[in-house]
Structures are given as structure tokens and as C-alpha cells.
Amino acid sequence: MSATDFEVIVIGSGAAGLSAALSAVEQGCREVLVVESEGVVGGSSRLAGGVIMGSGSRLQRAAGIDDPPGAMFREYMALNAWDVAVGPVERWAARSGETIDWLVEHGVKFFDRLIYSGEERVPRGHCVDGGGQALINALHSSCRRQGVQVALGRRVERLLIEDGTVRGVVSGGESLTAAAVVVATGGFGANPQLLAEHYPSAWIPGWTWYIGADGARGDALKFAAEVGAQTTGKDRGLRTLDPGLAKLNEAFLPGWTVLLDADGRRFCDETAPYGLLDTLVRARGDRAYVVFDDAALRPPADKAEKYRDAYKQVWPNHAPFKPKNYTADMIDEAVKNGKVHAADDIAALAEKLGLPAEHLCGEIDRYNSLVEAGVDSDFGKAGKFLVPISTPPFYAVDVRPVTVNHTGYGLRIDEYGRVIGRNGRVIEGLYAAGECTGGIAGVTYMGSGSSLASACGFGRIAGEDAGRRARKAA
Ligand SMILES: Cc1cc2nc3c(=O)[nH]c(=O)nc-3n(C[C@H](O)[C@H](O)[C@H](O)COP(=O)(O)OP(=O)(O)OC[C@H]3O[C@@H](n4cnc5c(N)ncnc54)[C@H](O)[C@@H]3O)c2cc1C
């Protein structure tokens, strides 16, 4: 045992923190502590759907999917117009498949069938049997088997810093020293002030809400200020579209909806992955309307089949997606309280929305003609989702990108997960991984599974280097 209390201290017990702790152990560390502010292990990770993106995994090969390690890198970069931290992303992407294999070795069970995480060349979404909770259970069990100590209900108040080097943490007024500290405190979705400041496009008072865990208070940003770390990734993350009816987490739009911009113009395939919808809505000033007709809410018996499977996404670890906000009960109630507009013809609906009737009528006519032809030659929505907007009453609801799923602003790291200071130099002894980092999430959320891939992947990368540093110091 070295002169410190621990070799490595990890702050936060989500997927990033537990992966970092296990990786430090794999470097030979025996004194590893995970400090968790809440009374339960797992943070937002345990609430997650449990899709993890990766290229070059054994599971992909077993499923006959040809996807060399690192293939994900170029697609990630292209989607984000190369506006991310290239070195760290390249290393992470190159190891993304191997990280899935590593999770399997630590007892995480995946379904054999992979899904398309987003618009990618081959399926890269690895689905955990049991979702995020099962992922956390497996990593936590592995930590316990390996002797990692997990202290619950212990919020880290600050880092211990000596001559610019991080020497440990302070929690409950107690100083705990270590050769390396990994910050894995998650995002700041649960902190309205930080959302307003660092994720302004997601912030509309009274509308914005966060689907994750209470511990996502953004403590990493406070640590960054104290230690002089760089932060990056302003206004990035994942926002999904919310009609503001109730706090129901509904990431995808039903295929029978039509999504229009503030001018009443259609602009995309409504069944597109949520990351793409987020970017497309952002490009249109973050205003949009969802339009549908009464047949979608109360399908006539002879057409029920057409409305049954309204989602492109079919996940093996998830019951078939069903509308939550867009149901007859919710919409009838919302029409009564004025949150949803209803009208017996499209021109009257346009008037209620304050749109030129020509725009809305023209756009819906055009959509119906594509439906009639069976091909969405405008935006490529699959034929099975094309149903006409023709049965009154017609409905329209204002949607905003305010359901916060993930925040992408945080500590700047290098390709070893080391935190970079304002002076451009690595801050000795300090690492970060997962949602508390910045520069990894790009302008477009790549697809289901990219945050957990980042948490587990960078958790491993940071934990390894932190472990090596601690072993050298011992
Ligand atoms: C409902 C939901 C579904 C999702 N589904 C998916 C999905 O299927 N695939 C995907 O890729 N992503 C998904 N995401 C996003 C993904 O889950 C998160 O981005 C990821 O889990 C973050 O992992 P993390 O380890 O960085 O943070 P977290 O899992 O949030 O862990 C951080 C931990 O740090 C603790 N902490 C914070 N501050 C302190 C402090 N000062 N001292 C001690 N402890 C502290 C917190 O309490 C928390 O336990 C989903 C998110 C949500 C909310």
C-alpha cells in the first residue's frame, strides 16, 4: 500500500465510474474506492434503456455483421462535421467493440440481435438484457468480486489539490487521498441553473425536464472551476421533442404523424432517429408542430393494421414502442385544455396555429399525394408508415426539444481520459469519463447507445491510465 489512502478514487458509480474502477483493478490496483453521493449505485446509467454502441464486437461477428474495429469512427466524425475531440474519439471508437466484449466478460448479458443505433452502415446497437439496471448490476457485482470499495451516500464536495496536482477528494469534510482521481459524476440535467447556462437551447422554463437521475447536478463543473480545468461542448447533448402535455418520456414520433416547421413546411422523415430529429429541429429555430388526424387516435377496424406498428425502432430489450402522449385520452384532454388544436378542416387548423392556410393545406395535400403513391419521395419515410391525414377532426400540437436525455458539456480530456487544464497542460492525477466530459458528444447525437458507449469506453480508458499512474506511484 502506498502513502495514500487509496490508489484510485472514482467519483460516481454510473457505468463510467464502475468501468473505471474495474479497469484500475485490471492494472494491478488493489485499493480502489468508488464514492457515490446517492444511496443507490448506478446514476442515470441504471435508468437507461441499455443500448450500447460499438463496432468490431464478437457479438457482431457472431451475427454475421462485418464491421471492423474503429469503423464507427468515420461515421461519428462525418455526422459531427469533425467538430469533436478527434484523438479521444478515435481511440474510444477503435476500442468500442472490444469494450462490448469486455462487458460480456464482466457478466453483462446482451441479446444476440443487434439494432441500428441510428442511421449507420451496419447495426451497432448492442442491447443489454435487462437494460441499464442489468448493466449496473453486472458491473457492480464484478467490482465487489474484485474488492473495489463502494461508499454510498457520500457526495464529494471538492478535490484535494496540491501544487496543481490532484491528490484526492474531500467528502463529508473528510480528506481521502489517492494517486489518481477519476471524475465520473454524470451530466447536469437535474440542475436547472446549469441547463440554462450551458445547454440554453434545451432550456424553456416550465417546459424543460430531465429524464435521468437526481445525482446529475453537474458537480464536475464545480470541480473544473476549482482545479482550473477546461470545459467544452457548450449547448450539446440530446433533446427529444415534447408536446408539453405531461412529463412522459417519448423519444420517437409515431409514424402516422407529420412534423412541420414554424412555417407549416414538412422537413423530414418523422420516424428518423431522435438524434437526427434534434439536429433538424435545431436548424429550424427549435420550433415545430406535430399534425395527425382522428383515424390515428381511433383507427377504424378495417384500417387498424396500418396504425398498429407505428415505430421503425424495434428493440429486443424493450416492449414494442407505443404512443404515450399521442393517445386518444391524452389528446382529448389536451384539446379541452387548449394545449392541442383541433379543427374539422386543415384551413381552420392553420388559422388556429396562426399559419397561412395555403402552407398547411398545400403541405398536407402533398403528403397525402405521397401516401397515395406509396412512396415518400420527399423525405424517405418507409411506405408502411404512410397513412393519409384525411379523417377529421385534425390535430396540431406545438412541440419543443426540451426533454433532456443527455448533456454534452463538460471536462475536456485527452485520449487517455486525462483532464486538460486552462493552460493546455494535463492536470496531474485527474481523469474524467462519461457524461461529465465535453468534446465527445458532437452536434448530432449519433444514436441510441452512444452515451453508454462513451461512459463504458472512456471509463475503461481513464481507469487504465489512472491505474497505471497509481501503480507507478506505489
Ligand atoms: C432514461 C434514460 C435512458 C437512457 N438510455 C440510454 C441508452 O439506452 N443508451 C445510451 O447510450 N444512453 C442512454 N442514456 C444516457 C446514458 O444513460 C447516460 O449518458 C450515461 O448512463 C451516463 O453515465 P455516467 O456514468 O457518465 O453517469 P451516471 O450514470 O449518471 O453516473 C454518475 C454518478 O455520479 C454520482 N455523482 C454525481 N456527483 C457526485 C459527487 N459530487 N460525489 C459522488 N457522486 C456523485 C451520481 O449520483 C451518479 O450516480 C439514457 C439516459 C436516461 C436518463
The ligand as an SDF file (V2000), in Angstrom:
LIG
                    3D

 53 58  0  0  0  0  0  0  0  0999 V2000
  -33.9410    7.2190  -19.0290 C   0  0  0  0  0  0  0  0  0  0  0  0
  -32.6250    7.2230  -19.7700 C   0  0  0  0  0  0  0  0  0  0  0  0
  -32.4060    6.2820  -20.7730 C   0  0  0  0  0  0  0  0  0  0  0  0
  -31.1710    6.2570  -21.4310 C   0  0  0  0  0  0  0  0  0  0  0  0
  -30.9270    5.2540  -22.3210 N   0  0  0  0  0  0  0  0  0  0  0  0
  -29.7070    5.1710  -22.8880 C   0  0  0  0  0  0  0  0  0  0  0  0
  -29.3500    4.0610  -23.6970 C   0  0  0  0  0  0  0  0  0  0  0  0
  -30.0980    3.0940  -23.8610 O   0  0  0  0  0  0  0  0  0  0  0  0
  -28.1260    4.0740  -24.2750 N   0  0  0  0  0  0  0  0  0  0  0  0
  -27.2350    5.0890  -24.0840 C   0  0  0  0  0  0  0  0  0  0  0  0
  -26.1430    5.0500  -24.6400 O   0  0  0  0  0  0  0  0  0  0  0  0
  -27.5140    6.1120  -23.2780 N   0  0  0  0  0  0  0  0  0  0  0  0
  -28.7140    6.1710  -22.6590 C   0  0  0  0  0  0  0  0  0  0  0  0
  -28.9820    7.1980  -21.8180 N   0  0  0  0  0  0  0  0  0  0  0  0
  -27.8930    8.1210  -21.4590 C   0  0  0  0  0  0  0  0  0  0  0  0
  -26.9180    7.3830  -20.5400 C   0  0  0  0  0  0  0  0  0  0  0  0
  -27.6440    6.5610  -19.6600 O   0  0  0  0  0  0  0  0  0  0  0  0
  -26.0380    8.3190  -19.7400 C   0  0  0  0  0  0  0  0  0  0  0  0
  -25.4450    9.2840  -20.5600 O   0  0  0  0  0  0  0  0  0  0  0  0
  -24.9260    7.5020  -19.0490 C   0  0  0  0  0  0  0  0  0  0  0  0
  -25.5160    6.4860  -18.2880 O   0  0  0  0  0  0  0  0  0  0  0  0
  -24.0670    8.3840  -18.1670 C   0  0  0  0  0  0  0  0  0  0  0  0
  -23.2060    7.5390  -17.4400 O   0  0  0  0  0  0  0  0  0  0  0  0
  -22.2110    8.1750  -16.3990 P   0  0  0  0  0  0  0  0  0  0  0  0
  -21.5790    7.0370  -15.7020 O   0  0  0  0  0  0  0  0  0  0  0  0
  -21.3640    9.1850  -17.0500 O   0  0  0  0  0  0  0  0  0  0  0  0
  -23.1490    8.9760  -15.3990 O   0  0  0  0  0  0  0  0  0  0  0  0
  -24.2360    8.4160  -14.3770 P   0  0  0  0  0  0  0  0  0  0  0  0
  -24.6990    7.0690  -14.7300 O   0  0  0  0  0  0  0  0  0  0  0  0
  -25.2780    9.4740  -14.2390 O   0  0  0  0  0  0  0  0  0  0  0  0
  -23.4130    8.2840  -13.0300 O   0  0  0  0  0  0  0  0  0  0  0  0
  -22.9030    9.4170  -12.3580 C   0  0  0  0  0  0  0  0  0  0  0  0
  -22.9400    9.1470  -10.8760 C   0  0  0  0  0  0  0  0  0  0  0  0
  -22.1750   10.1200  -10.1840 O   0  0  0  0  0  0  0  0  0  0  0  0
  -22.8500   10.4390   -8.9690 C   0  0  0  0  0  0  0  0  0  0  0  0
  -22.3810   11.7470   -8.5100 N   0  0  0  0  0  0  0  0  0  0  0  0
  -22.6120   12.9580   -9.0550 C   0  0  0  0  0  0  0  0  0  0  0  0
  -21.9600   13.9140   -8.3630 N   0  0  0  0  0  0  0  0  0  0  0  0
  -21.2970   13.2870   -7.3530 C   0  0  0  0  0  0  0  0  0  0  0  0
  -20.4540   13.7340   -6.3000 C   0  0  0  0  0  0  0  0  0  0  0  0
  -20.1490   15.0320   -6.1380 N   0  0  0  0  0  0  0  0  0  0  0  0
  -19.9620   12.8140   -5.4320 N   0  0  0  0  0  0  0  0  0  0  0  0
  -20.2430   11.4890   -5.5670 C   0  0  0  0  0  0  0  0  0  0  0  0
  -21.0310   11.0280   -6.5480 N   0  0  0  0  0  0  0  0  0  0  0  0
  -21.5530   11.9040   -7.4340 C   0  0  0  0  0  0  0  0  0  0  0  0
  -24.3100   10.4390   -9.3820 C   0  0  0  0  0  0  0  0  0  0  0  0
  -25.1710   10.3170   -8.2710 O   0  0  0  0  0  0  0  0  0  0  0  0
  -24.3500    9.2170  -10.3100 C   0  0  0  0  0  0  0  0  0  0  0  0
  -24.6440    8.0390   -9.6020 O   0  0  0  0  0  0  0  0  0  0  0  0
  -30.1880    7.2310  -21.1340 C   0  0  0  0  0  0  0  0  0  0  0  0
  -30.4120    8.1800  -20.1380 C   0  0  0  0  0  0  0  0  0  0  0  0
  -31.6050    8.1640  -19.4420 C   0  0  0  0  0  0  0  0  0  0  0  0
  -31.7730    9.1490  -18.3370 C   0  0  0  0  0  0  0  0  0  0  0  0
  1  2  1  0
  2  3  1  0
  2 52  2  0
  3  4  2  0
  4  5  1  0
  4 50  1  0
  5  6  2  0
  6  7  1  0
  6 13  1  0
  7  8  2  0
  7  9  1  0
  9 10  1  0
 10 11  2  0
 10 12  1  0
 12 13  2  0
 13 14  1  0
 14 15  1  0
 14 50  1  0
 15 16  1  0
 16 17  1  0
 16 18  1  0
 18 19  1  0
 18 20  1  0
 20 21  1  0
 20 22  1  0
 22 23  1  0
 23 24  1  0
 24 25  2  0
 24 26  1  0
 24 27  1  0
 27 28  1  0
 28 29  2  0
 28 30  1  0
 28 31  1  0
 31 32  1  0
 32 33  1  0
 33 34  1  0
 33 48  1  0
 34 35  1  0
 35 36  1  0
 35 46  1  0
 36 37  1  0
 36 45  1  0
 37 38  2  0
 38 39  1  0
 39 40  1  0
 39 45  2  0
 40 41  1  0
 40 42  2  0
 42 43  1  0
 43 44  2  0
 44 45  1  0
 46 47  1  0
 46 48  1  0
 48 49  1  0
 50 51  2  0
 51 52  1  0
 52 53  1  0
M  END
$$$$
